[in-house]
Amino acid sequence: MVKTYFMLFFACAIWGFQPACVKLLVAEWPPAAMIVVRYAIIALMWFAAAWHAEGKNIMPHKEDWKWLISMGFLGILLNNVLQFTGLQYTTVTNCTLISATQPAVTACIAFFLIRERLSLAKWIGIFISFGGVFAVVSGGSLEVIRQINFNTGDMLCLAAQLSWAAYSFLSLRVMKDLSVEATTFWFCLFGGIMTAVYGAGSGTLQFVPLSPGALISFLYIVFLGGFCSLFFYNVGVKNAGPSVAAIFLNIMPVVGIFSGFMMFDDYIGPAQMGGAAAIIAGVFMTTHHWKHPV
């Protein structure tokens, strides 16, 4: 299991550093342009992997097309545009901390959508995680909460987590019929096409030569963040189980805070540190196995 744990650690550490790379990129490329090129390359890689494993069996069933298109819209167009745009208005630290609430957000939505039963400890974990988010996005100011005057970038990053959670439920439906490789290829393809249409319609599909630093960042989010990490994490889920794999996601905010501080001199104060502690504790309680569901 040591190899599996290393793969999980590597994947989550890579994802933790990814927002810093995106923040460098959005200074030169609009989010839509970045997403289109990124997922065109990623889709080709997943097509090669799926074709090598299954050949013509990668074709979806008739009833799966609408779900794959919806996955592309939620998981790529909406999620990436919201998060990448949000990074233009908030810090890498805040974005990473908000992203760390994903397990709690998913568990909460699961209760309302599919009536998944949650233990009392998991409900407590969800509320603790969201309390940590409020601490981060408000900067620890009660006045900000009373006036509902949150940072636009923080709100966009939080909305991105909601869209990814919705995507996750659709993926469960599709992967009853298709393999992980085939599912990933199709939703990347559809998401990239829809983002291209959105970018063309909004006039944001603009490409300029990237600086060396931005080019390295782009290669990072494509090959490390977009393909290798996803592959390693999926292997980890298969070998160690989803609950154990989810705990490794706690590495992301730690790496994110460090990268934001080192690369952009992000401010790390009591609100960020307290919010990080609450989010990590809440995620652990939400993803851990507990008895006595309510």
N, C-alpha and C positions, 0 to 999 in steps of 0.2 A: 504493500500500500504506500510505501514511501514515494515511489514514482508517481502514483496518482496524486498524492498530496502536493508534490512538487509542481505538477501540471496545474492543479487548482490555484496554488499560490502564484505561479507565473501568470496565469490568465487574469487573475484579479488585480495583480500589481500592474499589469499592462493597461487594464481598463482604468485603474486609478490615475495613471499618468496621462491618459488620452485627452481629458478636457484641456490640459495645458497646451497640447498640440493643436487642438481645435481653435483655441483662443488665438494662437499665432496665425492660423490659416484664415480666420474670418476677417483679419485685418487686410487681407489681400484678395481673397475670393469671397463672393456672396455665398451664404449657406446653400442655396439651390445648386449653384455650379459645383461646389465641393461634393455635395451628396450625389449628384448625377455621375460624375466621373468616378467617385469612390465605389458606388454600387455597380457600375458597369464592369469594373475590374473584378469586384468581389463575385458578381454573378457568373462571370466567365470561369473563375476558379471553382466555384461550387458546381457549375455545370460539368466541368471536367471530372470532379470528384464523384458526382452522381452518375455520370455516364460510365465511368470506369467501374463503379460498383454494381450498376443495375441495367445499363443499356437503355433500351426503349421503355423499360418499366418506369421511367421517371415521369411519363405522361400522367397528369392528374385524371381522376374520374370526373365525369360530367358535373356531379354535384359539388365538387371541390373548387371549381373555378371561382365562384363568388367569394368563397372564404379566403382563397389565396390573394385575390384582388384586395379584399378588405384588410388582410394582413399587411400587404404592401403599403396601403394608405396609412394605417395606424402605426405600424412598426418602423417604417422608413420615412415616408413623406412627413407625417404629422410629428412623430417623435423626434426626428433629426432636425427638422426646420425649427421646431419649438426650442430644442436644447441649444442648437448652434446659434440661433438668433439671441437666445437668452444670455449666452456667453459674451455677447457684445455689450451687455448692460450690467453684468454682475461679475463677481470674481470666480476664479477657478475653485477656490476653497468652498464658497457657498454652493456652486453647482455640484461639486463632488459630494458634499454632505447631503444635499437634497436628493441626489441620485441614490444614496445609500439607503433611503427609505423604501426602495422598490419592493423588498419582500413584505413589509408591513402594508404597503398600498395594495399589493396583489392579494394578500390575505383578507384585507377588509372588503375589497370588491368581490372576492370569492363568496363571502358570506351573503352579499346581497344578490349576486347574479345566479350562483349555482347552489345557494343555501348550504355551503360548506360549514360544518359545525366547528366552532372554535372554542378552545379551552379558556378559562378565566385568565390564565397566565398570558395567553396569546393576545387577548383583548387589552390587558394591561400593557403588553409590549407595544401594541399598535398605538395606544394613547401616549406612551412615553416617547415613541419615535416621532409622532406628530408634534408633541411638545418641543422636542429638540429642533424640528424644522421651524417652528414659530420663533424659537430663540434665535436661530440663525438669520431668518429673513427679516426679523424685526430689529436685529442688532441688540437684543436685550432691552429694548425700549417699550415700556407699556404704552407710551403716548402713540407710538406707531401703530400698535395693535388697536387702540381705541379709535384712532382716526382711519384705520384700514388704509394705510399709506405704504404698502409694501413695494419693494424694488421690482420694477417690471421684469428684469432679467430673472429674479428668483421665482416669480410667478410663472414665467414661461418654462423654466426648468421643472417646476412642480407639475405643470400641465403635461410635460413630456413624460413624466413617470406614469401618469394616468393613462396616456395613450399606449404606453408599452405594456401596462398591465392588461388592458383590453386586448391587445395583440396576443398576449400569452394565452388567453382563453381560447382564441380562435385557433392558435397553433395546436392546441391539444386536440381539437376536432379534426384538423387536417391530417395530423400525424397518425391517426388511426388507419388511414389509407395509404399515406406516402411515407417514405423514409425521411430521416432528418436531412440528408443531403439534398434530396429532390425538393422537399418543402422549402429549404433555405434558398435554393436556386430560384424557384418560382417567385417567392415573395420578394427577393432582392430584385429580380427582373421587373416585376410589376411596380414595385416601389420606385425604382429608378426611372421608369417610363413616366409615371405620374408626377414625379418631381420635375422631370424635364418639361412636361406640359405646364406645370405650375410656374416654373422659372421663366419659360417663354412668355406666358401670359402676364406675368408680373414684371417683366423686363429685368429680371435679376439673374438671368442665365448668361453671365458675363465672365470671360476668361482672360486673364493676363498672365504673362510669365511670372512664375513664382521665384522669390528670393531663395537662396540656398537653404536657409533655416526653415522656411515654409515648405519647401519641397521635401526636406527630410521629415517634417511633421506629417505631410500628406502620405508619404510612403509608410510611416509608422501606423497611421490610423487605418490604412488599407490592409497591409500585410500582417502586422502584429495585432492591432486592435480589431480588425474586421474579419480576419480569417484564422490565424493561428490561435488566438485566445479563445475564440468561439469553439474551435475544434477541441482544444485542451479542456475547456470547461465541460463540453458535452461528454467527453471521455470520463472526466471526473464524476459527473452525475451518474453515468452508467456504472462505474466501478465502486464509488463510495456512497452513492445514494444522494437524492436531492437535498435532504436535511443537512448532511455533513458538508456538501458542496456549498450550500447557501451560507454557512458560517464563514467560509473563506471570503465572502463578499465584504466582510468587515475590514478587510485589508484596503479596500478601495479608498475610503475617506482618509485613512492615514497617509497613503501615498499622495492623494489629491491635495491635502493640506500642505504636505512637504513640498510638492512640486509648485504649488501656487506661491508659496513663500519664497522659494529659491529662484523661480523664473520671473515672477511679476511683483515680488515684494508685497504680496497680499497681507493685509492686516489680520493678525490672529489674536483676538482678545477673549475676554471671559465668555461672551455670547457664543463665539465659535467653538471654544473648547468645551463649554458646558453642553452646547447643542450636539457636538460630536459624541460626547460621552452618553447622552440620552439616546441618540439615534442608534449607536452601536449596541447599547444595552437593550433597547426596544427590539432591534432586529434579531438579537440573540434569543430573546424570549419568544418572538413570533415564529422563528424558524426551528426552534428546539421542539422535540417531542414532549408533549405533556398529556396527562390523563384528565379525565373528567371534563369532556366537552360540554358546552352549554348551548 
